[in-house]
Amino acid sequence: MSPVRVALLGCGTVGTALVRLLAEQAEDLTARIGAPIELAGIAVRDLSRPRGDIDPTLFTTDALGLVTRSDVDVVIELVGGVEPVREWLVEALRAGKSVVTANKALLAQDGPALHAAAAEGGADLYYEAAVAGAIPLLRPLRESLHGDTITRVTGIVNGTTNYILSAMDSTGADFADALAQATALGYAEADPTADIEAYDAAAKAAILASLAFHTRVTAADVYREGITAVTAADMASAAEQDCTIKLLCIAERIDGAVSVRVYPAMIPRKHPLAAVGEAYNAVFVEAEAAGELMFFGRGAGGAPTASAVLGDLVAVGRNRLSGMRATAESVYADLRVRPIGEALTRYYVRLDVADRSGVLAAVASIFAAHDVSIATVRQDGQGDDATLVIVTHRATEAALAETVRQLRELSGVRAVASVLRVEGS
């Protein structure tokens, strides 16, 4: 059989691991696909950078020229970012070249354009590695559960933030110290903004929601809140309630609409996601017929991500040889995406208050005025160091936001020290 010729865009940690695995597993991959895989070329930004024992004649800085070459069958994209990658992939797909990508930012921002180009060119678009690294998650949502109705997807999809929050939980460290530790160990980038401000998780949430609910959801549709405001005091308070704090990606179908959000939330330690530590990822899927399913594993890293890319490459190769195509984009449901104000959950609110008569009653009246029912209330300390810790029943985000706004104006409240959602109970 003629070989499946692959153009690789990017040769960083994941790309280098992929080239190594292609060589090490060449015989097995040939048997699985039915034809050998050959690297047609590798596009990089800097030709002078050393890249081990990879054949130097493969490298080029002309990515667009590489992906439009007539002898290229499949394009694997590991560069990241939106532009100029979008142009490269759209051109490749329109020319009938299948694409395997790990680019969650591009998919979450402009996935429809990629799917349209794939349909125009009769090519495949695979992106298992875009969410949760090596964990086989997207294909089960797109194919295995296609006959079921998924009602909710809850997950930990960013390893950096999970490492930071796990360290804060286990050691009592504050956010800055836990971030410094994650950076020193290589879990956090030099600029960790995309992770700690939840941009990365929001892009993944959009992809998960789109697949789960057959509806186009973009990153702009996802409510996003990072972990920089989580304190050691929040962690200690969560521990007192037999909870921990995780950055959760939540996508759910409610009354003919979908709600998609990412934020730090308290979850009971008995919840399956509470035990997911360090830089691991896990996603909890709830479906009407299948019930509860959990996917767990390494969510990042060179070899794990390359593993997911190789799985997609095998599928693409088989499709090309058999004349078949992958499952097309499924957006028939076209459900409304609810604004964050309509989201329903429970809340943890910590207030620094003046320890005098009438303050608790005034605080309770504000909650009641906005139909936010209080489940528990506890006062710690006294005098100038008094703190009220309140946990509510389920209420809308809009009601809670107005409650917090009025609490900040109350004379007996010195500060609204913390507001966290409470999920999984």
LINZI-V345360 format. One record per backbone hydrogen bond with DSSP energy under -1.0 kcal/mol. CO is the residue of the C=O (numbers start at 0). NH is the residue of the N-H. Records with the same first field share a line. If there is no record, write none. Layout:
CO = NH ; NH
//
This chain:
3 = 37
4 = 72 ; 73
5 = 39 ; 40
6 = 75
7 = 42
8 = 77
11 = 15
12 = 16
13 = 17
14 = 18
15 = 19
16 = 20
17 = 21
18 = 22
19 = 23
20 = 24
24 = 28
25 = 29
26 = 30
27 = 31
28 = 32
29 = 33
35 = 3
37 = 5
40 = 7
41 = 59
42 = 9
50 = 53
54 = 57
55 = 58
57 = 41
59 = 43
60 = 62
61 = 65
62 = 66
63 = 67
65 = 68
68 = 71
72 = 97
73 = 6
74 = 99
75 = 8
76 = 101
81 = 85
83 = 87
84 = 88
85 = 89
86 = 90
87 = 91
88 = 92
89 = 93
90 = 94
91 = 96
92 = 95
97 = 74
98 = 125
99 = 76
101 = 103
102 = 106
103 = 107
104 = 108
105 = 109
106 = 110
107 = 218
109 = 113
110 = 114
111 = 115
112 = 116
113 = 117
114 = 118
115 = 119
116 = 120
117 = 121 ; 122
123 = 98
125 = 100
126 = 129
127 = 130
131 = 134
134 = 136
136 = 140
137 = 141
138 = 142
139 = 144
142 = 145
144 = 147
148 = 287
150 = 252
151 = 285
152 = 250
153 = 283
154 = 248
155 = 281
157 = 161
158 = 162
159 = 163
160 = 164
161 = 165
162 = 166
163 = 167
164 = 168
165 = 169
166 = 170
167 = 171
173 = 177
174 = 178
175 = 179
176 = 180
177 = 181
178 = 182
179 = 183
180 = 184
181 = 186 ; 187
182 = 185
191 = 194 ; 195
192 = 196
193 = 199
194 = 197
195 = 226
197 = 201
198 = 202
199 = 203
200 = 204
201 = 205
202 = 206
203 = 207
204 = 208
205 = 209
206 = 210
207 = 211
208 = 212
209 = 214
213 = 332 ; 333
217 = 220
218 = 221
222 = 261
226 = 229
230 = 234
231 = 235
232 = 236
233 = 237
234 = 238
235 = 239
237 = 242
238 = 241
241 = 268
243 = 266
245 = 264
247 = 262
248 = 154
249 = 260
250 = 152
251 = 258
253 = 256
256 = 253
257 = 337
258 = 251
259 = 222
260 = 249
261 = 224
262 = 247
264 = 245
265 = 422
266 = 243
267 = 270
270 = 273
272 = 275
276 = 279
280 = 296
281 = 155
282 = 294
283 = 153
284 = 292
285 = 150 ; 151
286 = 290
290 = 286
292 = 284
294 = 282
296 = 280
297 = 133
300 = 304
301 = 305
302 = 306
303 = 307
304 = 308
305 = 309
306 = 310
307 = 311
308 = 312
309 = 313
310 = 314
311 = 315
312 = 316
313 = 317
314 = 318
315 = 319
316 = 320
317 = 321
318 = 322 ; 323
335 = 257
338 = 341
339 = 342
340 = 397
342 = 396
344 = 394
345 = 421
346 = 391
347 = 419
348 = 389
349 = 416 ; 417
350 = 387
351 = 413 ; 414
353 = 355
355 = 358
357 = 361
358 = 362
359 = 363
360 = 364
361 = 365
362 = 366
363 = 367
364 = 368
366 = 371
367 = 370
372 = 392
375 = 390
377 = 388
379 = 386
381 = 384
382 = 385
385 = 352
386 = 379
387 = 350
388 = 377
389 = 348
390 = 374 ; 375
394 = 344
395 = 399
396 = 400
397 = 401
398 = 402
399 = 403
400 = 404
401 = 405
402 = 406
403 = 407
406 = 409
409 = 412
411 = 353
414 = 351 ; 416
417 = 349
419 = 347
420 = 265
421 = 345
//
